[in-house]
């Protein structure tokens, strides 16, 4: 899924998606620009395209799906450190 799919969403849906991804990244100590952050964005966009939802529900679904990815051993392929470990 491409970030171009974000353009197919309405403005309020874009805000919901970006808000949910930012929150997931903060809670999981990943930068939005990291591989994990990009994958969370792709998952959130897929969810928003497939169903109309509010931010709270999208945050919950995103957290569950990203957890399943982690449990399944699906790697983020992330070379960048989580935010908490990043050098400023």
Rosetta blueprint (number, residue, H / E / L):
1 X L
2 X L
3 X H
4 X H
5 X H
6 X H
7 X H
8 X H
9 X L
10 X L
11 X H
12 X H
13 X H
14 X H
15 X H
16 X H
17 X H
18 X H
19 X H
20 X H
21 X H
22 X H
23 X H
24 X H
25 X H
26 X H
27 X H
28 X L
29 X L
30 X L
31 X L
32 X L
33 X L
34 X L
35 X H
36 X H
37 X H
38 X H
39 X H
40 X H
41 X H
42 X H
43 X H
44 X H
45 X H
46 X H
47 X H
48 X H
49 X H
50 X H
51 X L
52 X L
53 X L
54 X L
55 X H
56 X H
57 X H
58 X H
59 X H
60 X H
61 X H
62 X H
63 X H
64 X H
65 X H
66 X H
67 X H
68 X H
69 X H
70 X H
71 X H
72 X L
73 X L
74 X L
75 X L
76 X L
77 X L
78 X L
79 X L
80 X L
81 X L
82 X L
83 X H
84 X H
85 X H
86 X L
87 X L
88 X L
